[in-house]
Amino acid sequence: MLTGDVRPTTLSGIKSLAAQLRKERGIKHANALDLAAQAASYSNFRNAQRVFLQREQEAPRPYVLLSIYWCDKEQKYTCGRETLKIELSRPILEICGRYALKKIRGFGNLRMVADDHFVCDALATSQAYARERLCTAERSVRFMEHTGLRPPRSSREAHPEALVRDQLPNRDHATAWIDPHSDQFILVDEPYGDAPDEVKRAAWTVRTGWRIAKTAWPGMYSPYNCDLYVATDAKSGYDLDALVAKIDAMPAPLVVENWAGESSPSWDTFVSPLARTAQDVRRARCRGTVYPSASATSVPYSYQLGSTRRRPVGELGVAGHIEAGSIIKAVLMSRHRPGGVWNRLSSLRSTLEDWLELERRRGELNGPEFFQVYYGDTIANKDHLEKTRSREGLISMLGELKAQLQQAYSDCAPLRQQLHRIEMSMSLIKK
């Protein structure tokens, strides 16, 4: 039986309660709707509809703000800021996750500084280039908003075997997408208008069992210069026509010629409405407009304006780097190394080589000797070769490497990032 304390708080809740009342009391649906609305403290159902509609109209529409700062050396070092407001149908993080946005064209260099604001820390080379990048980001968001597609989570998800074996002919400016409702892989290809060989593409669809369709929407990469195609495995039964219909129904893409953002002739820090605390305001500063300084635990790679890369205080030393390089190369060459370890350790050794370059003294590791530390095919410590024969050996070596880095460097964000790569590699090897 219906209890007397049921108080719906939404219009759908009122409708649900009305259905229950109609079933239990055998009354007309219209009467049940009025009773349910009264239980929610409204005079009747029509009154409830009016109130909820008014609330929807008064509620702020979701939006996101994107800012890029610029400095034009060709125009006597004039500088400024471009900010674009994108109104959305739902919050940006419901359209695409925070970290997945990094994989989207136009968002790779944007940092989330508030719930409604992203900032690029690298200075654009001109006002026109800053606007173009923001328009590109807007087109990417619009594409996700209207299609519901998201970027792949992993390299494996982004590269189906069929495309690895037989690539789409004349493929250009292609991006990989996933339909989250079916996990279907979608290839978006944006070649220049006259580039694709339709005969070769038709033969490709026969060979692979895939289907490709051209859309009417001008595209994300370079609207009106490139055409946008979508392709997927036809054997899955995926409704590609429905996806094409969604894309064709999209509004015209934003281009620089129709710039509708805010332009400032200075590097004033743009603070968004949802930046409420002092920390939010500091976070909103573009790092490219600030001269870096050293701290107790880390130092900048360079003290030039806009330099954002940092490294830990401390030195591993030449001998330590040679040992680290020997471990990394040994792990990478092992047949017990999972595929996911390659990307993590490749990023690690690239960073450590940068640190070695900044740490070494004049005359140390000149010429090819420097390259051999992290990228040569020689393993300095032969004991490492012995350990490559088992997963336990790989984990042991990576544990040694982690301890060496912790002992040599101060605890800071740049070091923790490298330690995380080691820890993730160890975790993958254990599986």
N, C-alpha and C positions, 0 to 999 in steps of 0.2 A: 504494500500500500504506500501511497505517497505521503511523505512526512511533511509536517507543517512548516519546517524550517528551510525548505528548498528555496533559494534565492538566486535565480539565474543572473549572470553578470554580462552576458553577451547576447546578441540577437539569435545566434545559432543555439545558445542555451535555452532561450525562450521557446524556440521552435521544438527543441527536443523535449522540453517539459510538456508542451502542448500535445505532442504526439502521445506521451504517456498518459496525460489526463483524458484525451479522447478515447484511448483504449480502455482505461479503467472505469470511466464514468459513462461511456457510451453516448457522448455528446457530440454536437457538430464541431468540425475542425475550427471554424471561425470563433465559436464560443470558447473552445479550448485555448486558442491563441490569446484571447482577451484575458482569460483566467491566469494563464502563464505570465502574461505581461503585468498583471496586477500583483502577482507573487514577487515580481522584480521591482515593485513600487512605481509602475506606470499605470495611467488610467485605463489604457487599452492597448491593443497591439499596434494600431496606427500611430498612437502617441510614441510608443517605443521605437518604431521605425524612424519617425521624424527626429527623435533625439539622437539615435545612433548615427543617422546620416549627417546630422549637424556636427557631431563629434569627429566624424571622418573628414569632413570638409575643413574643420578647424585644426586638425592634427597636422603638424609640420610634415611636409613631404620629404622622404629620404633623399639625401644628396651626398656628394663627396666633393672635396676641394683638392685640386692638384696644383702644386707650385713649383716652378723652375726659375732659378735666378740665372742671369747671363752677363757676360762681359765681352764686348766686341772690340778686339784689338785693331781691326781695320777701320774703325770709326772713332779713333782717338780714345780708346778704352772707355767708351760710353757703357753704362751698365744699367741694369734694371731687373724687374721681376714680372713674371707672367703667372697669373693664377686663373684657373678654369674651374667653374662650378658646374658639376654634372648632376642634374636632377634625375632621380632613379625611381623605379617602381617599388623597390625594396632595398634595405640596407646593403652596402657594398659587400660586407662579409657574408651575407646570405647568398649573394651572387657568386662569389668566389672566396675561398679561404685566404687568410692573410699571407701565408707562405706560398700558396699556389699562385698568388698574384705576381710573385717574382718571376714566374715563368711566362707571363703574358707580355706580348710585344707592347712596349711603351711603359711598362711598370717595372722593368728589371732594376732600374736605379732609383726607384722611389721608396722612401722610408715612411712608414706610418708614424705620425707624430701625435695624432689625436684620433678619436673615433670618426671624425669627419674630414681628416686632412692628411695628405701625403706630400712629402717634400723631396726634391732631388738634391743631393749633397754635392754633385758635380756641376760646375758652371757650364752652361751652354755657350757656344761660341758666338751667338748672335741672337737678337730678339726673334728673328724669323725661325731660327732653328728651335728655339725654346717653344714657340707656338706650335711648330710642326710636331714636336715630340708629344706635347699635351693633346693635340688632336688625334695622334695615333693611339694614345692611351684611352681616350674617350671612345674611339671606334672599337677598340678591343672590349671595353666594358659593355658597350651597347650590344655587341655580338653575343656575349655571354648572357646578358640580361634577356634578350629576345629568344635565343635558342636553347638556353638551359645547359649548354655544354660547359665543360671544365677542362683545364689542362691535365695531362697525364701525371700520375703520382711518381712514376719511376721511368728509367730509361727503357726497361723491358716493355712497359705498357705503351711507351711512345714509339716503339719500333716493332710492329708486327712482322712475323717471319716472312709473310708473303711480300711485303714491301722491301725487306732486306734482300730477298732472293731476286726480285724483279721490280725495280723501281719504276714509278710512273714516268713515262716519256715526257720530256720538256718540263719537268717539275721545277718550280721556281717560287721562292718566298713562301714555301709550304710551312704549315703549322699543324701540330697534332692535337686532337681533342678527344674527349670521352663523353659519351652520353651517360650521366650518372644513374639514370633509371634502368638502363639495360647493360651498362658497361661496354657498350659498342664503341669501337674505335672509329673515329671520323678523321679523314685527311682533308685539310683545307689547303688548296693550291691556288696561288695567285700569280700566274705568269702574265707577262705583257700581252696585250691584246692579240697581236698577230703571231705570237710565238708557238703555240701548241700545234703539233702535227696531229690532226684529228684521225687520220688513217692509222698512225702508230698507236694512238690511244685506244682506238676501237679494237685493234689487235691485242692490246694489253688486257683489256677487259675480258676478252675471250680466253686468254691464257690463264689469267688469275682467278676468274670468277667474281671479280669485283665490278662495281658499277660506279660510274662517274657522271655527275650532272653539273651543268653550268647554271649559275644563278643570275638573276637580274640586278642584284644589289651591287653597287660599285666597288665594294670591298674594304678591307682594313689596311692593307699595306700601302697602296698608292691608288686611291679612288680615281676612277675615270681614265687611268693609265693602264691598270691591270684588270683582268677579269677574275671573278671568284668562282672556283669549282669546289664541289664536295665529292668525296669518294669514300666508299665503304665496301665491306665484304658482302656481296649480294646473297651469298649462301646462307647468311644468318637470318634472312627474312626481315631485316631492319627496314622501316618505312622511310626511305630516303626522300620520297616525294613530299612527305609531311615536313621534313627538315627544310627542304628547298622552299616550301611555301612560307615557313616562318621567316626565312632569310629575305625572301622577296618582299615580304610585308614590312620590313624594317624601314624606318625613316631614312632620308638621305644622310649619308655620313658627313660628319663635321670635317671641313677642310680649312686650311689657313686663310683662304680668301674670305671665308665667312666667320672669322674669328669673333667670338662673343665673350671673351674673358676679360679679366681686369689686368691692366698694365700699369706698372709703377716705374718711374724714371730713376729709382734708387734701389739700394739693397735693404730697404726697410723690412723688418721681419713681419711677415703676415701671420696674424694670430687668428685662428678660426673660432667660431662661436663656442665650440665644445672644449676649447683649451681653457680650463677653469683654474688651474693651479700655477704657481710660479714655475714648477718643474715642467708643466706642459708648455709654458711660454719659452723656456730655455730649449726644450726639445724641438721646438718649431724653427729654431735658427738653422739656416743652411750652413753646413760645415764648410762649404766651398768659399764662403765669404769671411772666414775666420782664420787668423794666423794660429797654427797649432803650437802647443807648448808641452814641455815634458812634465811628467808627474813622478811620484815616488816609485811607481811600478812599471811605467811604460814611457816610451819616447816615440815621437813621430818619425816616419821614414825620412821626411823632408820638412824643413821649417818654412817652406814657401806657402804663400796664401792658397788656401783650399786643399792642402794636403791632408788626407783623412786616414791614411794607413798608419798603423802603429805597430810597434814590436815591444817585447818585454825588456825591462832593464836586466842586464846580465849577458854573459857570453858562454856559448857551448864550447868555443875553442875549435881550432882546426882539427885536432885529433878527435874531438867529440863529434864534429860534423862528419868526418870520415866514417866513424863508427855508426852514426845514425844512418848515413847513406847506405852503408853495407847492409844494415838490418832491413831497410825499406826495399832495396833491390832484391835481397834474398827472399823476402816475403812475396814480392810481386812475381818472382819467377817460379814459385812453388806451385805444383799441381794441386795442392790442397787449399789454395787460395780461392774463396768464393768470388764471383764476379763483382759484387758490390764493394769489395775491399779495394779494387783497382782505383776507382774514382776518389775514394777517401785518401788513400796513401799517395796518389798522384798530386792531389791538392796539398797534402802535407809536405811532400818533398819540394814542391815548387815554393812554398812559403819558407821552408828551412833554407833553401838555396838563396832566397832573398836576404834572410838574416845573415847567412855566411858572407854574402857580398858586402854587407854593411859592417861586419865584425872584423874581417881579415885586415891585416896590416899590409903596408906597401911591400911588395916583393913576395908575399905569400900566395901560393897556388896561382901562379901566372899561367896563361895559355890554356892548353887542353887539360891540365891538371885540375882546374876549377870545375870544368864540366864533368870530369870523371867522378867527382865526389857523390853526386846524386843521380847522374844519368848515364854514366859509363856502364859497360857490360862486365866490369870486373868487381868481384866481391872481396873487399879488403880483409875481412876476417873469415878464414876458412871454416871456423866452427859454425858460422851462420849457415853454410851450405849443408852441414850435417843436420841442422835443425829444420831445414825445409822439408824433410822427409815425413813429417807428421804434423797434425794440427796442434798437438801439444807443444811442439817445437816453435811453431809460428807464434802461438800465444805467449810463450816464454820470452821470445825475442821482443815482441811488442811491449811486454811488461817492462823489460829492461830499457827500451827506448823511452817509455813514459817516465820512468824513474829518473833517467838522465836529464830529460827536459825539465822536470820539476826541480831537480837539484841545481841546474844551471841558471834558470830564469826566475824572475819574480812572478808571483801569482797575479795575473791580470787577464783581461778579456782576450787579448790576442793569444796568450798561452793556452787559456782554457779551450779556445776553439780548436787548437791543434790536439790537445789532450782528448777532446771529445771525438775527433777523427780516429785516434788510436783506439779509444774505448769501443767505438762502434765497430771498428774492424775486428777487434777481439771478439765482440759479441757475435758477429756474423760467422767467424771461423768456428766458434763453439757450437753453432746450430747443426 
